Amino acid sequence: MDIPKFNLPDLSKMTIPRHFAGDQSFLGSMKQPNMEMRDGYLAQVDEISSTEFLEKWYSSGENFQLSNIDSVIRVSGNVQIDLNKVPKKYGIIENFEFEDSVIFLGENDKDLTLTGECIVFLNCRFKKKLFFKNCRFERGKSPHNRYDLNSIEILGGFVKEVLIENCELNGLLLSKSETESLKIGQIDIKNCEFLNGSISINNTEVTEMCDINFNNFNHGLLRLVNNKFRCGCRFSVNKNVSLHFYGKESIFEKPVFIYQGSYKSVDFSDIQFHDEVDLVACSIEEELKLIGNTFEDKFWVLSKDETNNSISTTTPNEVWIQNNRFQNGFKFNPENQIIDRLIAIFSEKSSGVMEFENGTFNNVQIFGSNFNNSVFFRDCLYSHLDISNFFNRSLISFNNNVPSNTLPDFKEIRIENSNLGNTEFYDFDFSVYPVIRIIDSRLDNIFANGVEWFRPDQLQVDESESDPKKILSQKREIYRQLKLAAEKQSDRITALEFKGKEVETHREFLEIGKTKKADRWAILAGKTNDHGQDWIKPLLCIILISLGFFFPLYFIADPDINFWPDFSIEGWNLFWEKFSDHSKILPQLFNPARRVSDMFDQIQYPFWVYFLDGLQRIFLAFFIFQIVSAFRKFVK
C-alpha cells in the first residue's frame, strides 16, 4: 500500500499574528541570546541595557509598541524615565523583563507632569517596583481595550511592587492577559485622582500587600473580580466610588479592612474570605449588598470608629443580605442612623450568626427559609416590618423595638404566608403599630417575654378579604395560635388574655350567623370573669345577687310581712323590726353549704322559700367557680 505524501508548510516563513506591528530594529545591539525555562517552556532571553531601552522609547512615535515576538527582552539597570521625552499618546510595552525599578517621576507634587494618554505593559516582568508619582494622564482610550478609559494597564506577567502616588488618571487595569496570568507582590495606590475611570483588578494573584487609600473618584469603581489575595488588604477612598468585589474564584486569605471614606455602594458577591472583614466608619450612600459569600471569620459593619471616635456621616439606603455563610458572626451597627430598607433572604446556603444593633429601619423585609442562621435584632426600630413567604427552622430574635425616645413613623407589622417557628420577642411593643396584619401564617411556636401586645382594633387580616365572617374566623385563629404559644412557655396569664380575645371574637362571629342561643349565653356567662382573667366581677355579682335574694326570701318566709308598702310609722317600725330579726340570713346567703333552717327559725317554709334558696345557690356556685377560675391564672 502506498503512503500518500503531504506538502507541509515552511514553518520558517510563518508569522505570529499580533495586535500591533512592533518595532524590533534595536535587537541588533543585544548580547548573545540565552535559553531559559519560562512557565514550563524553554524561551529565548535577549538582554539590553536600560539606556538602550530608554533611547528606543524616546525615539518612538506618539503611538508605539516595543516588543519582540521571538524572545523575552531583559533590561538591566534602573529605568528612570524622563517624562518630558516620552511619547504623549499611548503605547504597548510587551514581553520585557526589568531587572531593576521602573520609575515614572514628575517634577513636583503640585504641578503634575503630563505622561500621555495610556501605557500598557503586556506580559512584562518587574523584579523590583513599578513606580508612578506626580504623573498626569490625558483623557483617552486604551489601545488594548477600546471600551475602557484606562491610563495604565498591566496585563499578564509579574510585578514585585506597583506603587502609584499623587497621580491624575482616568483608570487603572491590573489583569491577566490572553496568554499569561498576572502575579503582583505589593499594590500601593494612594492620593490619586481618578477622573473618568476605575481601578479594576481582575484574575490577579497578590501575595504581599494591597493598600489602596485616600483616592478620589469621579463616579468610578473599585472593582475586584476573581482575584486571589494572599495578603491583607486595606481600602479607603475620599469620595464617589462604588466598591464591587465578585467572582466565584475570588479568595481573600488575610484580613480585609475598609475604613472611612465615602462610597456610592459596596457589593460583595460569591467571595471567599478566610480571615476577618471590617467596614468601619464608611459612609455608604446607596446600597450594601452581600450575596453568596463565605466569611470564615467575623464580618463587622460598624458606623463608629473607636480608635478616633469618628462616625460615618451617611448609611446605605438599602442593605441586601442573601445566602451568605457567616462562620464566625456578622455584626451590623449603624449607631441609630436611618436605613431606608433592609432585605434579608435565607435559604439552605446561608448560615451563621447575624446581629443587627442600634439600627433605625424604615422597612425590614425577611424572606426565604431559615435553616441555619441565628438572627438577632437588638435595640432596633422598624417603621415597617414585613415577614413574607418565610419559614423559620432556626432562630430569629427581636429585642427591644423602642430603645429610645426618638420614635419613627410606626406603620405596620405584616406577617404573610409564613411559619415563624422559634421566633423570639423580648421587650417588644406591638402596640405602637397602627396595623398588625397577619395573613395565613403560623405563630404557635413563638416565644415572648416582656411584650406589650396589640389591641383588637390593631389586628388586621388580608386587605382583599371583605367577608365579615371570614375576617372574624381568621382573627380567632390568630388569637388561638398566640394562646397556644403562651401555654407552651407556661405563661398562663397571657394565654388567658388571648383565650378571652379568642372567645370574644367567636361571640362576634356567632352574632353574624344563625347559631344556637345557648352558645351565645355560654359565651356571655364567660364574660362575668373576662374569661378567667378577673375575679372582682364575679365577687361583685355574688354580693349583688345575694342582696337581691335577701329581701324576697324574708318577705316570703315571714307571714307578718306582705309586699304592699306601708309608709306609716307603724309600718316602718315593723319593717325594721323584721329586718333586724332576719338580718342573720344575709351572711348565710354567702354559704353554699347552708340549710334553710339555718336562716329561719320556727317558721313554716313555703315552696317559694325553697325555690329561691336553691336558685340563689346555683348562682352562688357559678360565681364562686368564676372566682376560682380567675385565681387559677396565678397558680397551677
C-alpha positions in Angstrom: 0.0 0.0 0.0 1.4 3.4 -1.0 1.5 6.0 1.7 0.3 9.4 0.5 2.6 12.4 0.7 1.7 15.7 2.3 3.0 19.1 1.4 4.0 20.6 4.8 4.2 24.4 5.1 7.5 26.1 5.6 7.4 27.0 9.3 10.3 29.4 8.9 8.1 31.7 6.8 5.1 31.7 9.2 4.5 34.8 11.5 2.5 35.1 14.7 -0.4 37.5 14.4 -0.2 40.5 16.8 -2.3 43.5 17.9 0.5 45.9 16.7 3.5 45.5 14.4 6.3 46.1 16.9 9.5 47.8 16.0 12.4 45.4 16.6 15.3 47.4 15.0 17.1 47.7 18.3 17.7 44.0 18.6 21.0 44.2 16.7 22.7 45.7 19.8 21.7 42.8 22.0 24.1 40.3 23.5 24.2 36.6 22.6 20.7 35.3 23.5 20.2 32.8 26.4 17.6 30.0 26.6 15.7 29.8 29.9 12.7 27.9 31.3 9.6 30.1 31.5 6.3 28.7 32.8 7.3 25.2 31.8 8.6 26.2 28.4 12.0 26.9 27.0 12.2 30.6 26.0 14.9 32.7 24.4 16.0 35.7 26.5 17.8 38.7 25.0 19.5 41.4 27.1 19.8 45.1 26.6 20.7 48.0 29.0 18.3 50.5 30.5 20.0 53.2 28.4 19.3 51.3 25.2 15.7 50.7 26.2 15.1 54.4 27.0 16.7 55.6 23.8 14.5 53.4 21.7 11.4 54.5 23.7 12.2 58.2 23.4 12.6 57.9 19.7 9.2 56.2 19.2 6.3 58.0 17.7 3.2 59.1 19.6 1.6 55.6 19.2 4.2 52.9 19.7 4.8 49.3 20.5 8.0 47.9 21.9 8.1 44.2 21.7 9.9 41.1 20.3 7.8 38.3 19.0 10.5 35.7 19.3 12.1 36.3 22.7 11.9 37.9 26.1 13.9 41.2 26.3 15.7 41.6 29.6 16.5 45.2 30.6 19.3 45.6 33.1 19.8 48.6 35.3 17.5 51.2 36.8 14.9 52.7 34.4 14.4 56.3 35.4 12.0 57.8 32.8 12.2 61.4 31.7 8.5 62.3 31.3 9.4 65.2 29.0 10.8 62.8 26.4 8.2 60.0 26.4 5.6 59.9 23.6 2.4 61.8 24.6 -0.2 59.4 23.3 -0.3 55.7 24.0 1.7 52.6 23.5 2.4 49.0 24.4 5.5 47.5 26.0 5.4 43.8 25.6 7.4 40.8 26.8 10.1 42.8 28.7 11.8 41.8 31.9 13.1 44.6 34.1 15.9 43.7 36.5 15.7 46.9 38.4 13.0 49.5 39.2 11.0 51.3 36.6 10.2 54.8 37.7 7.8 57.5 36.2 8.5 60.6 38.4 7.0 64.0 37.8 8.7 67.2 38.8 6.7 68.1 42.0 3.5 67.3 43.9 1.6 70.4 42.8 2.4 70.7 39.1 1.8 67.2 37.7 3.8 66.2 34.6 1.9 65.1 31.5 2.7 61.5 30.9 0.4 60.7 27.9 -2.9 59.0 27.5 -2.3 55.3 28.1 0.5 52.9 28.6 0.1 49.1 28.5 2.6 46.6 30.0 1.8 43.3 28.3 3.3 40.1 29.7 6.1 42.0 31.3 8.1 41.1 34.5 9.2 43.7 37.0 11.6 42.2 39.5 11.5 45.3 41.6 9.0 48.1 41.7 7.0 49.9 39.0 6.6 53.4 40.4 4.4 56.3 39.2 4.5 59.6 41.1 3.3 63.1 40.2 2.1 62.0 36.8 -0.9 63.2 34.8 -2.6 61.3 32.1 -4.8 62.9 29.5 -8.2 61.5 28.8 -8.1 58.9 26.1 -9.0 55.3 25.4 -6.8 52.3 25.9 -5.3 50.9 22.6 -5.7 47.4 24.0 -9.4 47.7 25.2 -11.3 50.4 23.4 -14.2 50.3 25.9 -12.1 51.3 28.9 -10.7 54.7 29.8 -7.5 53.3 31.4 -4.4 55.3 31.8 -2.3 52.4 33.0 -2.8 48.7 32.1 -0.7 45.8 33.4 -1.8 42.6 31.6 -0.1 39.4 32.5 3.4 38.8 33.8 4.8 39.6 37.3 5.3 42.8 39.3 7.2 42.8 42.6 5.6 46.1 43.6 3.1 48.5 41.9 3.3 51.9 43.5 1.1 54.8 42.2 1.2 58.0 44.2 -0.3 61.5 43.7 -1.2 60.9 40.1 -4.1 62.1 37.9 -5.5 59.2 35.9 -8.5 58.0 34.0 -8.4 54.4 35.1 -6.2 51.5 36.1 -6.4 47.9 35.0 -4.5 45.0 36.5 -5.4 41.7 34.9 -4.2 38.6 33.2 -3.6 38.7 29.5 -4.8 36.3 26.9 -1.7 34.1 27.3 -0.4 34.7 30.9 -1.6 35.2 34.4 -0.7 38.2 36.5 1.1 38.0 39.8 1.8 41.0 42.0 3.7 41.2 45.2 2.6 44.6 46.5 -0.1 47.1 45.4 0.1 50.6 46.9 -2.1 53.3 45.4 -2.6 56.5 47.3 -3.6 60.1 47.0 -4.6 59.8 43.3 -7.4 61.3 41.3 -9.4 59.0 39.0 -11.3 61.3 36.7 -13.4 59.2 34.4 -12.5 55.6 35.1 -12.0 52.9 37.7 -9.5 50.7 39.4 -10.0 47.2 38.1 -8.1 44.2 39.4 -9.1 41.0 37.6 -7.8 37.5 37.7 -4.7 38.5 39.6 -2.8 37.0 42.4 -1.5 39.4 45.1 0.9 37.9 47.6 2.3 40.5 50.0 0.2 43.7 50.4 -2.7 45.5 48.9 -3.1 49.1 50.1 -5.5 51.5 48.2 -6.1 54.6 50.2 -7.1 58.2 50.1 -8.0 58.3 46.4 -10.7 60.4 44.8 -13.1 59.1 42.1 -15.4 60.9 39.8 -18.3 58.3 40.0 -15.9 55.4 39.3 -15.5 51.8 40.5 -13.0 50.0 42.7 -13.7 46.6 41.1 -12.0 43.3 42.1 -13.0 40.2 40.1 -11.8 36.6 40.5 -8.6 37.5 42.3 -6.5 35.6 44.9 -5.3 37.9 47.7 -2.9 36.0 49.8 -2.2 39.1 51.9 -4.0 41.7 54.0 -6.0 44.4 52.2 -6.8 48.0 53.2 -9.2 50.2 51.2 -10.2 53.8 51.8 -11.4 56.5 49.4 -12.2 60.1 49.8 -15.4 60.2 47.8 -17.6 58.9 44.9 -16.6 55.3 44.4 -18.6 52.0 44.2 -16.7 49.1 45.7 -17.5 45.8 43.9 -15.9 42.5 44.8 -17.3 39.5 43.0 -16.4 36.3 41.2 -16.7 32.6 42.4 -12.9 32.3 42.1 -12.2 35.3 44.4 -10.3 34.5 47.6 -9.1 36.8 50.4 -6.8 34.8 52.7 -5.9 37.6 55.1 -7.9 40.4 56.8 -9.7 42.9 54.8 -10.1 46.4 56.3 -12.3 49.0 54.7 -12.4 52.2 56.7 -13.8 55.7 56.5 -14.3 57.4 53.1 -17.4 58.0 51.0 -18.8 55.2 48.9 -21.7 55.1 46.4 -22.2 51.4 47.1 -20.4 48.3 48.4 -21.1 44.9 46.8 -19.6 41.6 47.8 -20.8 38.6 45.7 -19.6 35.0 45.7 -16.4 35.8 47.6 -14.4 33.5 50.0 -13.0 35.4 52.9 -10.7 33.3 55.0 -10.0 36.0 57.6 -11.9 38.8 59.2 -13.6 41.6 57.3 -14.3 45.1 58.8 -16.2 48.0 57.3 -15.6 50.8 59.8 -17.0 54.4 59.7 -17.7 54.0 56.0 -20.3 56.5 54.5 -22.3 54.4 52.0 -24.9 56.4 50.1 -26.9 53.8 48.1 -26.5 50.1 49.0 -24.6 47.5 50.9 -25.1 44.2 49.1 -23.9 40.8 50.3 -24.8 37.8 48.2 -23.4 34.3 48.2 -20.3 35.0 50.2 -18.4 32.8 52.7 -16.9 34.5 55.7 -14.8 32.1 57.7 -14.0 34.8 60.3 -16.1 37.7 61.6 -17.6 40.3 59.4 -18.4 43.6 61.1 -20.0 46.7 59.6 -19.6 49.5 62.2 -20.6 53.1 61.7 -18.3 54.2 64.6 -14.5 54.0 64.6 -13.5 53.5 68.2 -9.9 54.4 67.5 -10.6 58.0 66.7 -14.3 58.2 67.8 -15.4 59.1 64.3 -18.8 58.2 62.9 -19.9 57.7 59.3 -22.0 60.6 58.0 -24.3 58.5 55.9 -25.6 55.0 56.0 -26.8 52.9 53.0 -30.3 53.4 51.7 -30.5 49.7 51.2 -28.9 46.7 52.8 -29.3 43.4 50.9 -28.2 40.1 52.5 -28.7 36.8 50.8 -27.3 33.3 51.0 -24.1 34.1 53.0 -22.2 31.8 55.3 -21.1 33.7 58.4 -18.9 31.1 60.2 -17.8 33.5 63.0 -20.6 36.0 63.0 -21.9 39.1 61.2 -22.5 42.4 63.1 -24.2 45.5 61.7 -24.3 48.6 63.9 -25.3 51.9 62.2 -25.3 53.8 65.5 -29.1 54.7 65.3 -28.8 56.3 61.9 -31.7 55.7 59.5 -31.6 53.0 56.9 -34.4 53.0 54.4 -34.5 49.3 53.6 -33.1 46.0 54.9 -33.7 42.9 52.8 -32.7 39.5 54.3 -33.2 36.4 52.1 -32.5 33.0 53.7 -32.0 29.5 52.2 -30.1 26.3 52.9 -27.0 28.1 51.5 -27.0 30.6 54.3 -25.7 30.0 57.8 -24.1 31.6 60.9 -25.0 34.3 63.5 -26.2 37.7 62.3 -26.5 40.6 64.7 -28.2 44.0 64.0 -27.7 46.6 66.7 -28.8 50.2 67.2 -30.5 50.5 63.8 -33.4 52.6 62.6 -35.0 50.9 59.6 -37.9 52.4 57.6 -38.6 49.0 56.0 -37.4 45.5 57.0 -38.2 42.6 54.7 -37.5 39.0 55.6 -38.0 36.1 53.1 -37.0 32.5 52.4 -36.3 29.6 54.6 -34.0 30.0 57.6 -32.3 26.6 58.2 -29.0 27.5 59.8 -29.0 31.2 60.8 -29.4 32.7 64.2 -30.5 36.3 63.6 -30.6 38.9 66.4 -32.2 42.4 66.2 -31.2 44.3 69.3 -32.3 47.9 70.1 -33.6 48.5 66.6 -36.5 50.5 65.4 -38.7 49.3 62.5 -41.2 51.6 60.8 -42.5 48.7 58.6 -41.6 45.1 59.4 -42.5 42.6 56.7 -42.1 38.8 57.1 -43.5 37.2 54.0 -43.1 33.7 52.5 -40.8 32.8 55.3 -40.2 29.5 57.1 -38.1 29.7 60.2 -36.4 26.4 61.1 -33.7 28.0 63.3 -33.8 31.2 65.4 -34.8 34.9 64.9 -34.8 37.2 67.9 -36.2 40.7 68.2 -35.1 42.5 71.3 -36.4 45.9 72.3 -38.0 47.6 69.3 -38.4 51.0 71.1 -35.0 51.6 72.6 -35.1 55.4 72.8 -37.5 58.3 73.0 -36.9 59.0 69.3 -39.9 57.3 67.7 -40.1 56.9 63.9 -43.3 56.8 62.0 -44.5 53.4 63.0 -46.7 52.0 60.2 -47.3 48.2 60.1 -46.1 44.8 61.0 -47.0 42.3 58.3 -46.7 38.5 58.5 -47.9 36.7 55.4 -47.7 33.1 54.3 -45.0 32.4 56.9 -44.2 30.0 59.7 -42.3 31.9 62.4 -41.2 28.8 64.2 -38.8 29.7 67.0 -39.0 33.4 66.7 -38.4 35.3 70.0 -39.7 38.7 71.1 -38.1 40.4 74.1 -39.4 43.7 75.4 -41.2 44.2 72.1 -44.0 46.7 71.8 -46.6 45.7 69.2 -49.0 48.5 70.5 -47.0 51.3 68.8 -48.0 50.0 65.3 -51.4 51.1 64.0 -51.7 47.9 62.0 -50.7 44.4 62.8 -51.5 42.4 59.7 -51.3 38.6 59.9 -52.2 36.5 56.8 -52.2 32.7 56.6 -49.3 32.2 59.0 -48.3 30.1 62.0 -47.4 31.7 65.3 -47.9 28.9 67.8 -44.2 28.3 68.4 -43.0 31.9 69.1 -41.5 32.9 72.4 -42.4 36.2 74.1 -41.1 37.9 77.2 -41.9 41.4 78.3 -44.1 42.0 75.3 -46.7 44.7 75.0 -49.3 43.1 72.8 -51.6 44.8 70.2 -55.2 45.7 70.9 -58.0 44.0 69.0 -58.6 47.1 66.8 -55.0 46.9 65.6 -55.2 43.4 64.3 -56.0 43.1 60.6 -56.1 40.4 58.0 -55.7 40.4 54.2 -56.8 43.7 52.7 -58.6 41.9 49.9 -60.9 40.0 52.4 -64.3 41.5 52.7 -66.4 38.7 54.2 -67.0 39.7 57.9 -67.3 36.0 58.9 -64.0 35.1 57.3 -62.3 38.1 58.9 -63.5 37.1 62.3 -62.6 33.5 61.7 -59.1 34.4 60.8 -58.7 36.7 63.8 -60.0 34.0 66.1 -57.4 31.6 64.7 -54.6 34.1 65.3 -55.7 34.5 68.9 -55.8 30.7 69.3 -52.3 30.3 68.0 -51.0 33.0 70.3 -52.8 31.3 73.2 -51.1 28.0 72.4 -47.7 29.8 72.1 -48.2 31.3 75.6 -49.3 27.9 77.0 -46.2 26.2 75.6 -44.0 28.5 77.6 -46.3 28.2 80.7 -47.4 31.8 80.5 -50.9 31.2 81.9 -51.7 34.9 82.3 -51.0 35.8 78.6 -52.7 32.5 77.5 -55.9 33.6 79.3 -55.7 37.0 77.7 -55.6 35.5 74.3 -58.3 33.0 75.2 -60.6 35.8 76.2 -59.9 37.6 72.9 -60.5 34.3 71.1 -63.8 33.7 72.7 -64.9 37.3 72.3 -64.1 37.1 68.6 -66.0 33.9 68.4 -69.0 35.6 70.0 -68.9 38.3 67.3 -68.7 35.5 64.8 -71.8 33.8 66.2 -73.8 37.0 66.2 -73.4 37.3 62.5 -74.6 33.8 61.6 -77.6 31.7 62.6 -76.3 29.9 65.7 -77.9 28.5 68.9 -78.8 31.0 71.6 -77.3 28.6 74.1 -73.8 29.2 72.7 -74.3 32.9 73.0 -75.5 32.6 76.6 -72.5 30.4 77.4 -70.1 33.0 76.0 -71.9 35.8 77.8 -71.6 33.8 81.1 -67.8 33.6 80.5 -67.6 37.4 80.3 -68.5 37.6 84.0 -64.8 37.0 84.8 -63.4 38.1 81.5 -62.9 34.5 80.5 -60.8 33.7 83.5 -58.9 36.9 84.0 -60.9 39.0 86.5 -62.1 37.8 90.0 -63.6 41.1 91.1 -66.5 40.9 88.6 -67.9 37.6 89.9 -67.4 38.7 93.5 -69.5 41.8 92.9 -72.1 39.6 91.2 -72.3 37.4 94.3 -72.8 40.4 96.5 -75.5 42.0 94.3 -77.4 38.8 93.6 -77.3 37.8 97.3 -78.7 41.2 98.3 -81.3 40.8 95.6 -82.4 37.4 97.0 -82.3 38.6 100.7 -85.5 40.7 100.6 -87.7 38.3 98.7 -86.6 35.4 100.9 -87.5 37.0 104.2 -90.7 38.7 102.8 -91.9 35.2 101.8 -90.7 33.3 104.8 -92.4 35.7 107.4 -96.2 35.7 107.2 -96.3 39.0 109.1 -94.8 40.8 106.1 -96.6 41.4 102.9 -95.5 43.0 99.7 -97.8 46.0 99.9 -96.0 49.1 101.0 -96.9 50.7 104.3 -95.3 54.1 104.9 -96.9 54.7 108.2 -94.8 54.9 111.4 -96.2 51.5 112.5 -95.3 50.1 109.1 -91.7 51.4 109.2 -91.3 50.1 112.8 -92.5 46.7 111.8 -90.2 46.6 108.7 -87.1 47.5 110.7 -88.0 45.0 113.5 -88.4 42.2 111.0 -85.2 43.3 109.1 -83.3 43.1 112.4 -84.8 39.7 113.2 -83.9 38.2 109.8 -80.6 40.0 109.1 -78.7 36.9 110.2 -79.7 35.2 107.0 -77.7 37.7 104.9 -74.3 36.1 105.8 -75.8 32.7 105.2 -76.6 33.6 101.6 -72.8 33.5 101.0 -72.5 30.0 102.4 -73.2 27.4 99.7 -73.4 24.6 102.3 -76.2 26.2 104.4 -79.6 24.8 105.3 -82.9 26.6 105.2 -83.3 26.1 108.9 -80.0 27.9 109.4 -81.7 31.0 108.1 -85.2 30.9 109.5 -86.3 29.5 113.0 -89.8 28.3 113.9 -91.3 29.3 110.5 -93.3 27.2 108.2 -91.3 27.3 104.9 -93.5 27.7 101.8 -92.5 26.4 98.4 -91.1 29.7 97.2 -88.5 29.8 100.1 -87.0 26.5 98.9 -87.2 27.6 95.3 -85.4 30.9 95.8 -82.9 29.3 98.2 -82.0 26.7 95.5 -81.8 29.3 92.7 -79.6 31.5 94.7 -77.3 28.6 95.5 -76.9 27.9 91.8 -75.9 31.5 91.1 -73.6 31.4 94.1 -71.9 28.2 93.0 -71.4 29.5 89.5 -69.8 32.8 90.5 -67.6 31.0 93.1 -66.4 28.9 90.3 -65.7 32.0 88.2 -63.7 33.5 91.1 -61.6 30.3 91.4 -61.1 30.2 87.6 -59.8 33.7 87.7 -57.4 33.0 90.5 -56.0 29.9 88.7 -54.1 32.2 86.3 -51.7 32.8 89.2 -51.5 29.2 90.4 -51.1 25.9 88.8 
